[in-house]
Amino acid sequence: MHAPFHHRQVLLAMLITTFVHVAVAEDAQLPTISVTAPPLVDSQTLNASTVDKEELRSMAPATSDTASLLRNVPGLSLQGAGGVSSMPIIRGLADDRLRIKVDGMDLISACANHMNPPLSYIDPTNVSSAVVFAGITPVSIGGDSIGGTILVDSAAPEFAEAGEGLLTRGEIGGFYRSNGDARGGNVAATVAGEKLSLSYQGSTTKANNYDAGDDFKPKGKAAAGRGSLDGDEVGSSQYKSTNQSVALGLLHENHLFDLKYSEQDIPYQGWPNQRMDMTDNDSSQVNLGYKGQYDWGGLDARVYNEHTRHKMQFDDDKLFWYGSNSGAPYVDGEPCTPSPGKEGCAAGMPMDTRGNNVGVTVKADIPLSQRDLLRVGVELQNYDLDDWWKPSGKGMWPDTFRNINDGERDRVALFSEWEAEWNREWLTQLGVRGERVDMDTGKVQGYNAMYVAEADAFNAADRDETDNNIDLTALARFTPNAMNTIEFGYARKTRSPNIYERYAWSTGGMAMRMVNWAGDGNGYVGNLDLDPEVAHTVSATLDWHDARQAKWGLQLTPYYTYIDDYIDTKRCSTANCLKSNTENLTSKDSFVYLRFVNQSARMYGIDVSGYVPLAENTPYGSFTATGILNYVRGENDDTDDDLYNIKPLNAKLAVVHRLNSWTSTLELELVDEKTKVSQVRNELETSGYGLVHLRSSYEWKQVRFDIGVDNLFDKFYDDPLGGAYLGQGKTMSGTGVPWGVAVPGMGRSVYAGLSYMF
């Protein structure tokens, strides 16, 4: 175990920060700099896609899922999950293959089904900026990831101008969406002087199950679950979430300190593509940051701690168990008397998780000359995870199942990045990053004697793993004239396995079904012998635009990635797996049991985006056409199988109309049929479809009003990234609908949002 290593990391970071600050403070002649709202990334940053602030505001009333704010970024799609917890996919790579930072914190999902992904910890109304790096990511921004980086931040501290007096401002808003009866509100307030700033943000959202565009299953529950669902109602898609934060900012000359405390409470969130639902997710975060400017350059440091307490169980649309001849039911780990129909004695299947995440980052930007900029930094992270399942009868007793016992994943990284602006035409960036990942876990146990042999074998194995990873990037930007830009480069990126990929240990069918963040209904077991993934990516972006980059533009980005030791799956062949599914090795039409394995894979594709004016300054306003087209292909080179959850060819075409304070958009979304699917997972094929969306916003003084309609014609479609439908019925031994039903997309939804700024 690495408890001493944890303390060494934190101490080292504190010493580095203190030493650098003291060393430069003694002799430096500090320039006069007003630090009020530092940019998320430098305007020169290579390979970055920034979401426009107006787009962030206009989409917030239409969604409670922060990841969906990124849906118009070229190359990015969304994997279906809970109503506030979808997961971004960048060019076919998702979840832990991406580095996602929220307010500078590297957040990790503390759940075997990844029900609390990083972007679920910030409400859409609190997002002030969002930047996406696809594929080739600078080493100063990316690490322990192979697909890209996403940076999402809330608003920076605000301060009063000199002589202005006390600054007070705030916002209150609310929204309603017809599909699922979704509603919510948000409030924000700031009180600040010239040196000190105090702010509060709070938001809450709640929704019932949503409806598809048409019936996709029989009405009711074939598996005799409680209640009845209409044929178009998507079971287990309800949710409720509340987020609050208090932030303090301190500005002294060219030094900015920010301290934020945040809390999240999700009392329930259904999962239509999982056998379980989230029945509680409580998180607390403490986040301390510093930015300073010196005569030698800039210093950026951050220390944070995030603690998550997460629970899963069957919610109302999924079936509880009421006693068994193989053992009495339990409630909260204590036996109770069976009584069918008495909820207080429902056995269910409680699953508990506790995660603790401590991180430290220290970065310095050092101008070496007018041409050269050096970035150096150190990053430390300690992540601890416990995952246990209390006894509940039905063979799941009398002991507590220890899925992950004192799991640890500790990282320490050093990076150096040289950026050179050779002339007006050429900008280059070279970076190297070294990272050490130490992983370990304690001894495990099953519910009873049936699990002893596997638990003993796992406990006797060497579970202490250390990976020494190297990342390399080489990027260049060539600007031959004011209307053309070319960016191109190469990256070697490395990701070590997550805790579940290495340490999920039981091949019992029930236990494997509880390890699945893919949403495909299959069961998974870890592999102690997994090696880190190593991705080699080449890409180029060709950018044509008007001289001011304001009227028209066209971008093409072809790319190719080859991944050594890609963590894919193969069918599990142990006795437990075959006992749970006798045709596990050959089945093509059922849920199966899979083991994580290293194989090789390749991904290639192209992203296209552009905009062009249709009419300007007419009596009816201005009209602009926009478009995005994405194509990605993923293949397993070892098996010739297709990779899982790759979105087929898709495009969005829109016309944006602006007239005075009105901005309106008519959008056509087109998605091709999905026929390239993962055979090893029995992934479902889906048909192609087209959707029409409308949205409009109006601003008058301090008031903003948003209205829109998603899926205007109530079109029925299967979400190609939505996974398998497991939203109702007896999900552990068979759903309320037959195998082969995909999670459908949402039908027509009319929404409206109103906000008042003061």
Residue pairs with C-beta under 8 A, 6 or more apart in sequence:
1 406
1 408
1 440
1 442
2 382
2 408
2 410
2 438
2 440
5 382
5 410
5 438
6 358
6 382
6 410
9 360
9 380
9 381
9 382
9 410
9 412
10 303
10 358
10 360
10 380
10 382
12 378
12 380
13 303
13 360
13 361
13 362
13 378
13 380
14 303
14 360
16 362
16 378
17 290
17 301
17 362
20 299
20 362
20 364
21 292
21 299
24 294
24 296
24 299
28 294
28 295
28 296
29 295
30 253
30 254
30 293
30 294
30 295
31 254
31 293
31 295
32 253
32 254
33 253
33 254
33 293
35 251
35 254
35 255
35 256
35 291
35 293
36 156
36 157
36 158
36 159
36 251
37 155
37 156
37 157
37 158
38 156
38 256
38 291
40 50
40 129
40 131
40 151
40 153
41 48
41 50
41 131
41 141
41 151
44 419
44 421
44 427
45 131
45 138
46 136
46 138
46 427
46 429
46 475
46 477
46 487
46 489
47 133
47 134
47 135
47 136
47 137
47 138
47 475
47 487
47 489
47 541
48 131
48 132
48 133
49 73
49 74
49 131
49 132
49 133
49 134
50 129
50 130
50 131
50 132
51 69
51 70
51 72
51 73
51 129
51 130
51 131
51 132
53 128
53 129
54 663
55 69
55 72
56 69
56 124
56 127
56 128
56 129
56 130
57 697
57 704
57 706
58 663
58 665
58 695
58 697
58 706
59 68
59 69
59 124
60 69
60 124
60 125
60 127
60 175
60 706
60 753
61 175
61 177
61 706
61 708
61 751
61 752
61 753
62 177
62 695
62 706
62 708
62 710
62 751
62 753
63 69
63 124
64 83
64 84
64 123
64 124
64 182
64 184
64 205
64 207
64 239
64 241
65 78
65 83
65 84
65 85
65 86
65 119
65 120
65 124
66 84
66 119
66 120
66 122
66 123
66 124
66 127
66 152
67 78
67 85
67 86
67 87
67 88
67 117
67 119
67 120
68 78
68 86
68 124
69 124
69 127
69 130
70 76
70 78
70 88
70 130
70 132
70 150
71 77
71 78
72 628
72 652
73 132
73 134
74 134
74 555
74 557
74 607
74 608
74 609
74 628
74 630
75 90
75 91
75 134
75 135
75 557
75 605
75 607
75 630
75 632
76 88
76 89
76 90
76 132
76 134
77 88
77 89
77 630
77 647
77 650
77 721
78 86
78 87
78 88
78 89
78 721
79 86
79 87
79 88
79 89
79 94
79 95
79 519
79 645
79 721
79 723
80 86
80 272
80 273
80 519
80 719
80 721
80 722
80 723
80 743
81 87
81 114
81 115
81 117
81 271
81 273
81 519
82 115
82 120
82 237
82 239
82 269
82 270
82 271
82 278
83 180
83 207
83 210
83 237
83 238
83 239
83 269
83 270
84 120
84 205
84 239
84 241
84 266
84 269
85 115
85 116
85 117
85 119
85 120
85 269
86 117
87 94
87 95
87 114
87 117
87 119
87 517
88 94
88 98
88 100
88 119
88 150
89 645
89 647
89 721
90 98
90 132
90 134
90 135
90 147
90 148
90 150
91 134
91 135
91 147
91 148
91 559
91 561
91 603
91 605
91 607
91 632
92 147
92 603
92 605
92 632
92 634
92 643
92 645
92 646
92 647
93 146
93 147
93 148
93 603
94 147
94 645
95 109
95 114
95 117
95 517
96 108
96 109
96 145
96 495
96 498
97 145
97 146
97 147
97 495
97 533
98 145
98 147
98 148
98 149
98 150
99 106
99 137
99 141
99 142
99 143
99 144
99 145
99 148
99 149
99 150
100 106
100 107
100 117
100 118
100 119
100 149
100 150
100 152
101 107
101 118
101 149
101 150
101 151
101 152
102 118
102 119
102 121
102 122
102 152
102 153
103 122
103 152
103 153
103 154
103 260
103 287
104 153
104 287
104 289
104 302
104 304
104 361
105 285
105 287
105 302
105 304
105 306
105 357
105 359
106 357
106 359
106 381
107 118
107 121
107 306
107 357
108 118
108 355
108 357
108 383
108 409
108 498
109 115
109 116
109 117
109 118
109 517
110 116
110 308
110 310
110 353
110 354
110 355
110 385
111 278
111 310
111 312
111 353
111 517
112 351
112 353
112 387
112 403
112 500
112 504
112 514
112 515
112 516
112 517
113 271
113 274
113 276
113 312
113 514
113 515
113 516
113 517
114 517
115 269
115 271
115 274
115 278
115 281
115 310
115 312
116 266
116 278
116 281
116 283
116 308
116 310
119 150
119 152
120 241
120 266
121 243
121 262
121 264
121 283
121 285
121 306
122 152
122 154
122 243
123 186
123 203
123 205
123 241
123 243
125 173
125 186
125 203
126 154
126 155
126 186
126 188
126 201
126 203
126 243
126 245
127 152
127 153
127 154
128 153
128 154
128 155
128 156
129 151
129 152
129 153
130 150
130 151
130 152
130 153
131 150
131 151
132 148
132 149
132 150
132 151
133 141
133 142
133 148
133 149
133 150
133 151
134 147
134 148
134 557
134 559
134 607
135 147
135 148
135 491
135 537
135 539
135 559
135 561
136 473
136 475
136 489
136 490
136 491
136 537
136 539
137 145
137 148
137 149
137 473
137 491
137 493
138 417
138 429
138 431
138 473
138 475
139 415
139 416
139 417
139 431
139 432
139 433
139 471
139 472
139 473
140 363
140 375
140 377
140 415
140 417
140 431
141 149
141 151
142 148
142 149
142 433
142 471
142 493
143 379
143 411
143 413
143 415
143 433
143 435
143 471
144 411
144 413
144 435
144 437
144 469
144 494
144 495
144 496
145 493
145 495
146 493
146 494
146 495
146 533
146 534
146 535
146 561
146 563
147 535
154 201
154 245
154 247
154 260
155 199
156 249
156 258
157 192
157 197
157 199
157 247
157 248
157 249
157 251
157 256
157 258
158 167
158 169
158 190
158 192
158 197
158 199
158 249
159 167
159 192
159 193
159 194
159 195
159 196
159 197
159 249
159 251
160 166
160 167
160 192
160 193
160 194
161 167
161 194
162 194
164 194
166 191
166 192
166 193
167 190
167 191
167 192
167 193
167 197
168 189
168 190
168 191
168 192
169 189
169 190
169 757
169 758
170 187
170 188
170 189
170 190
170 757
170 758
171 186
171 187
171 188
171 189
171 755
171 756
171 757
171 758
172 185
172 186
172 187
172 188
172 755
172 756
172 758
173 185
173 186
173 187
173 704
173 753
173 754
173 755
173 756
174 183
174 184
174 185
174 186
174 753
174 754
174 755
175 182
175 183
175 184
175 185
175 706
175 751
175 752
175 753
175 754
176 182
176 183
176 751
176 752
176 753
177 183
177 207
177 749
177 750
177 751
178 748
178 749
178 750
178 751
179 210
179 211
179 710
179 746
179 747
179 748
179 749
179 750
180 207
180 208
180 209
180 210
180 211
180 237
180 238
180 746
180 749
181 207
181 208
182 205
182 206
182 207
182 208
182 751
183 205
183 206
183 207
184 203
184 204
184 205
184 206
185 203
185 204
186 201
186 202
186 203
186 204
186 755
187 200
187 201
187 202
187 203
188 199
188 200
188 201
188 202
189 199
189 200
190 197
190 198
190 199
190 200
191 197
191 198
191 199
192 198
192 199
192 249
194 251
195 250
195 251
195 252
196 248
196 249
196 250
196 251
197 247
197 248
197 249
197 250
197 251
198 246
198 247
198 248
198 249
199 246
199 247
199 249
200 244
200 245
200 246
200 247
201 243
201 244
201 245
201 247
202 242
202 243
202 244
202 245
203 242
203 243
203 244
204 240
204 241
204 242
204 243
205 239
205 240
205 241
205 242
206 239
206 240
206 241
207 237
207 238
207 239
207 240
208 238
209 229
209 233
209 234
209 235
209 236
209 237
209 238
209 270
209 317
210 233
210 234
210 237
210 746
210 747
210 749
211 230
211 232
211 233
211 234
211 746
211 747
212 232
212 233
212 234
212 716
212 744
212 745
212 746
212 747
213 232
213 711
213 714
213 715
213 716
213 717
213 744
213 745
213 747
213 748
214 232
214 714
214 716
214 747
215 230
215 231
215 232
216 231
216 232
216 716
216 718
216 725
216 741
216 744
217 231
217 725
217 736
217 737
217 741
218 231
218 737
219 228
219 229
219 230
219 231
220 228
220 229
220 736
221 227
221 228
221 229
221 319
221 728
221 729
221 736
222 729
222 736
222 737
223 319
223 728
223 729
223 730
223 734
223 735
223 736
224 319
224 729
224 730
225 317
225 318
225 319
225 728
225 729
225 730
225 736
226 316
226 319
226 320
227 316
227 317
229 235
229 317
229 728
232 747
234 272
234 725
234 727
234 743
234 744
234 746
235 270
235 272
235 317
235 318
235 727
235 728
235 729
235 736
236 270
236 271
236 272
236 274
236 277
236 315
236 317
236 318
236 726
236 727
236 728
237 270
237 272
237 727
238 268
238 269
238 270
238 315
239 266
239 268
239 269
239 270
240 266
240 267
240 268
240 269
241 264
241 265
241 266
241 269
242 264
242 265
242 266
243 262
243 263
243 264
244 262
244 263
244 264
245 260
245 261
245 262
245 263
246 260
246 261
247 258
247 259
247 260
247 261
248 258
248 259
248 260
249 256
249 257
249 258
249 259
250 256
250 257
250 258
251 257
254 292
254 293
254 294
255 290
255 291
255 292
256 290
256 291
256 292
257 288
257 289
257 290
258 287
258 288
258 289
258 290
259 286
259 287
259 288
259 289
260 285
260 286
260 287
261 284
261 285
261 286
261 287
262 283
262 284
262 285
262 287
263 282
263 283
263 284
263 285
264 281
264 282
264 283
264 284
265 281
265 282
266 278
266 280
266 281
266 282
267 279
267 280
268 277
268 278
268 279
268 280
268 315
269 277
269 278
269 281
270 277
270 278
270 315
270 317
270 727
271 277
271 278
271 519
271 726
271 727
272 722
272 725
272 726
272 727
272 743
273 519
273 520
273 521
273 722
273 723
273 724
273 725
273 726
273 727
273 743
274 516
274 519
274 726
275 318
275 513
275 514
275 516
275 521
275 726
275 731
275 732
276 312
276 313
276 314
276 318
276 349
276 351
276 514
276 731
277 312
277 313
277 314
277 315
277 317
277 318
278 310
278 311
278 312
279 311
279 312
279 313
279 315
280 309
280 310
280 311
281 308
281 309
281 310
281 311
282 308
282 309
282 310
283 306
283 307
283 308
283 309
284 306
284 307
285 304
285 305
285 306
285 307
286 304
286 305
286 306
287 302
287 303
287 304
288 302
288 303
288 304
289 300
289 301
289 302
290 299
290 300
290 301
290 302
291 298
291 299
291 300
292 298
292 299
296 366
296 367
297 364
297 365
297 366
297 367
298 364
298 365
299 362
299 363
299 364
300 361
300 362
300 363
300 364
300 365
301 360
301 361
301 362
301 363
302 359
302 360
302 361
303 359
303 360
304 357
304 358
304 359
304 360
305 356
305 357
305 358
305 359
306 355
306 356
306 357
307 354
307 355
307 356
307 357
308 353
308 354
308 355
308 356
308 357
309 352
309 353
309 354
310 352
310 353
310 354
310 355
311 350
311 351
311 352
311 353
312 350
312 351
312 353
313 348
313 349
313 350
313 351
314 320
314 348
314 349
314 731
317 727
317 728
318 727
318 728
318 729
318 730
318 731
319 729
319 730
319 731
320 343
320 346
320 347
320 348
321 329
321 346
321 347
321 348
321 349
321 392
321 393
321 394
322 329
322 338
322 339
322 340
322 341
322 342
322 345
322 346
322 347
323 329
323 338
323 340
323 345
323 347
323 393
324 347
324 393
324 394
324 395
326 393
326 394
326 395
327 393
327 394
327 395
327 396
327 397
327 398
328 335
328 336
328 337
328 338
328 393
328 397
329 335
329 336
329 338
329 345
329 346
329 347
329 348
329 392
329 393
329 394
330 336
330 347
330 390
330 391
330 392
330 393
330 397
331 344
331 345
331 346
332 350
332 390
333 350
333 390
333 391
333 400
335 393
335 397
336 344
336 345
337 345
338 345
339 345
347 392
347 393
347 394
347 396
348 392
349 389
349 392
349 396
349 732
350 389
350 390
350 392
351 387
351 388
351 389
351 514
352 387
352 388
352 389
352 390
353 385
353 386
353 387
354 385
354 386
355 383
355 384
355 385
355 386
356 383
356 384
356 385
357 381
357 382
357 383
357 384
358 381
358 382
358 383
359 379
359 380
359 381
359 382
360 378
360 379
360 380
360 381
361 377
361 378
361 379
361 380
362 377
362 378
362 379
363 375
363 376
363 377
364 375
364 376
364 377
365 373
365 374
365 375
366 373
366 374
366 375
366 376
367 373
367 374
368 374
371 420
371 421
371 422
372 418
372 419
372 420
373 418
373 419
373 420
374 416
374 417
374 418
374 419
375 415
375 416
375 417
375 418
375 419
375 431
376 414
376 415
376 416
376 417
377 414
377 415
378 412
378 413
378 414
379 411
379 412
379 413
379 415
380 411
380 412
380 413
381 410
381 411
381 412
382 408
382 410
383 408
383 409
383 410
383 499
384 406
384 407
384 408
385 404
385 407
385 408
385 409
385 499
386 404
386 405
386 406
386 407
387 402
387 403
387 404
387 407
388 400
388 401
388 402
388 403
388 405
389 396
389 400
389 401
389 403
389 447
389 514
390 400
391 397
391 398
391 399
391 400
391 401
391 447
395 447
395 448
395 450
396 447
396 510
397 447
397 448
398 447
398 448
399 445
399 446
399 447
399 448
400 445
400 447
401 445
401 446
401 447
401 451
401 506
401 511
402 443
402 444
402 445
402 446
403 444
403 504
403 505
403 506
403 511
403 514
403 515
404 441
404 444
404 499
404 500
404 503
404 504
405 441
405 442
405 443
405 444
406 441
406 442
407 439
407 440
407 441
407 442
407 499
407 503
408 438
408 439
408 440
408 441
409 437
409 438
409 439
409 496
409 498
409 499
410 437
410 438
410 439
411 435
411 436
411 437
411 438
412 435
412 436
413 433
413 434
413 435
413 436
414 433
414 434
414 435
415 431
415 432
415 433
415 434
415 471
416 431
416 432
416 433
417 429
417 430
417 431
417 432
417 473
418 429
418 430
418 431
419 427
419 428
419 429
420 427
420 428
420 429
421 427
422 428
424 479
425 478
425 479
425 480
426 476
426 477
426 478
426 479
427 476
427 477
427 479
428 474
428 475
428 476
428 477
429 473
429 474
429 475
429 476
429 489
430 473
430 474
430 475
431 471
431 472
431 473
431 474
432 470
432 471
432 472
433 470
433 471
433 472
434 468
434 469
434 470
434 471
435 468
435 469
435 470
435 471
435 494
436 466
436 467
436 468
436 469
437 466
437 467
437 469
437 496
437 532
438 464
438 465
438 466
439 464
439 465
439 466
439 467
439 496
439 497
439 499
439 502
439 503
440 463
440 464
440 465
441 463
441 499
441 503
443 455
443 459
444 455
444 458
444 459
444 505
445 451
445 455
446 452
446 454
446 455
446 506
446 508
446 511
450 508
451 506
451 508
454 505
454 506
454 507
454 508
454 576
455 505
455 506
458 505
458 528
461 528
462 528
463 503
463 528
465 502
465 528
467 494
467 496
467 531
467 532
469 494
469 495
469 496
469 532
470 492
470 494
471 491
471 492
471 493
471 494
472 490
472 491
472 492
473 489
473 490
473 491
473 492
474 489
474 490
474 491
475 487
475 488
475 489
476 487
476 488
476 489
477 485
477 486
477 487
478 485
478 486
478 487
478 488
479 485
479 486
480 486
482 547
483 544
483 545
483 546
483 547
484 543
484 544
484 545
485 541
485 543
485 545
486 540
486 541
486 542
486 543
487 540
487 541
487 543
488 538
488 539
488 540
488 541
489 538
489 539
489 540
490 536
490 537
490 538
491 535
491 536
491 537
492 534
492 535
492 536
493 534
493 535
493 537
494 532
494 533
494 534
494 535
495 532
495 533
495 535
496 532
497 530
497 532
497 567
497 596
500 515
500 517
500 524
500 526
501 526
501 527
501 530
501 567
501 596
502 526
502 527
502 528
502 530
503 526
503 528
504 512
504 515
504 524
504 525
504 526
505 525
505 526
506 512
506 525
506 576
507 525
507 572
507 574
507 576
507 577
507 593
508 576
508 580
509 523
509 576
509 577
509 579
509 580
509 581
509 593
510 732
511 523
511 525
512 523
512 524
512 525
512 572
512 577
512 580
512 593
512 594
513 522
513 523
513 591
513 732
514 523
515 523
515 524
515 525
515 526
516 522
516 523
516 524
518 524
518 644
518 645
518 681
518 723
519 722
519 723
519 724
519 743
520 591
520 644
520 681
520 682
520 683
520 723
520 724
521 591
521 723
521 724
521 726
521 739
522 591
522 592
522 593
522 594
522 681
522 682
523 572
523 580
523 591
523 592
523 593
523 594
524 569
524 593
524 594
524 595
524 596
525 572
525 593
525 594
525 595
525 596
526 595
526 596
527 595
527 596
527 597
530 565
530 567
530 596
530 597
530 598
531 565
531 598
532 565
533 563
533 564
533 565
533 566
533 567
533 598
534 563
534 564
534 565
535 561
535 562
535 563
535 564
536 561
536 562
536 563
536 564
537 559
537 560
537 561
538 559
538 560
539 557
539 558
539 559
539 560
540 557
540 558
540 559
541 555
541 556
541 557
542 555
542 556
542 557
543 553
543 554
543 555
544 553
544 554
544 555
545 552
545 553
545 554
546 552
546 553
551 612
551 613
552 610
552 611
552 612
552 613
553 610
553 611
554 608
554 609
554 610
555 607
555 608
555 609
555 610
556 606
556 607
556 608
557 606
557 607
557 608
558 604
558 605
558 606
559 604
559 605
559 606
559 607
560 602
560 603
560 604
561 602
561 603
561 604
562 600
562 601
562 602
563 600
563 601
563 602
563 603
564 600
565 598
565 599
565 600
566 598
566 599
566 600
566 601
566 636
567 596
567 597
567 598
568 596
568 597
568 598
568 599
568 601
568 636
568 639
568 643
568 680
569 594
569 595
569 596
569 597
569 680
569 681
570 594
570 595
570 597
570 680
571 577
571 584
571 585
571 592
571 593
571 594
571 595
571 680
572 584
572 592
572 593
572 594
572 595
573 584
573 585
577 584
577 593
578 584
578 585
580 593
581 587
581 590
581 591
581 592
581 593
583 590
584 592
584 593
587 682
588 679
588 682
589 682
589 739
589 740
590 682
590 739
591 682
591 724
591 739
592 680
592 681
592 682
594 680
594 681
599 636
599 637
599 638
599 639
600 636
600 637
600 638
601 634
601 635
601 636
601 637
601 643
602 634
602 635
602 637
603 632
603 633
603 634
603 635
603 643
604 632
604 633
605 630
605 631
605 632
605 633
606 629
606 630
606 631
607 628
607 629
607 630
607 631
608 627
608 628
608 629
608 630
609 626
609 627
609 628
609 629
610 626
610 627
611 624
611 625
611 626
611 627
612 624
612 625
613 622
613 623
613 624
613 625
614 623
614 624
614 625
614 655
615 622
615 623
616 622
616 623
620 659
621 657
621 658
621 659
621 660
621 662
622 657
622 658
622 659
623 655
623 656
623 657
624 655
624 656
624 658
625 653
625 654
625 655
625 656
626 652
626 653
626 654
626 655
626 656
627 651
627 652
627 653
627 654
628 651
628 652
629 649
629 650
629 651
630 647
630 649
630 650
630 651
631 649
631 650
632 646
632 647
633 646
633 676
634 642
634 643
634 646
635 641
635 642
635 643
636 642
636 643
639 680
641 678
641 679
641 680
642 676
642 677
642 678
642 679
642 683
643 678
644 677
644 678
644 681
644 683
645 678
645 683
645 721
645 723
646 676
647 671
647 674
647 720
647 721
648 671
648 672
648 673
648 674
648 675
648 676
648 688
648 720
649 671
649 672
650 669
650 670
650 671
650 672
651 669
651 670
652 667
652 668
652 669
652 670
653 667
653 668
653 670
654 665
654 666
654 667
654 668
655 665
655 666
656 663
656 664
656 665
657 663
657 664
657 665
657 666
658 664
661 698
661 699
661 700
662 696
662 697
662 698
663 696
663 697
663 698
664 694
664 695
664 696
664 697
665 693
665 694
665 695
665 696
666 692
666 693
666 694
667 692
667 693
667 694
667 695
668 690
668 691
668 692
669 690
669 691
669 692
669 693
670 688
670 689
670 690
671 688
671 689
671 690
671 717
671 720
672 688
673 685
673 686
673 687
673 688
674 685
674 686
674 687
674 720
675 685
677 683
677 684
677 685
684 718
684 724
684 740
684 742
686 717
686 718
686 719
686 720
686 742
687 717
687 718
689 715
689 717
690 715
691 710
691 711
691 712
691 713
691 715
691 717
691 745
692 711
692 712
692 713
693 708
693 709
693 710
693 711
693 712
694 708
694 709
694 712
695 706
695 707
695 708
695 709
696 706
696 707
696 708
697 704
697 705
697 706
697 707
698 704
698 705
699 705
702 756
702 757
702 758
703 754
703 755
703 756
703 757
704 753
704 754
704 755
704 756
704 757
705 752
705 753
705 754
706 751
706 752
706 753
706 754
707 751
707 752
707 753
708 750
708 751
708 752
709 748
709 749
709 750
709 751
710 746
710 748
710 749
710 751
711 745
711 746
711 747
711 748
711 749
712 748
713 748
714 747
714 748
715 747
716 744
716 747
717 744
717 745
718 742
718 743
718 744
718 745
719 742
719 743
719 744
719 745
722 742
722 743
722 744
722 745
723 742
723 743
724 739
724 741
724 742
724 743
725 735
725 737
725 741
725 742
725 743
725 744
726 735
727 735
727 743
728 735
728 736
728 737
729 735
729 736
729 737
730 736
735 741
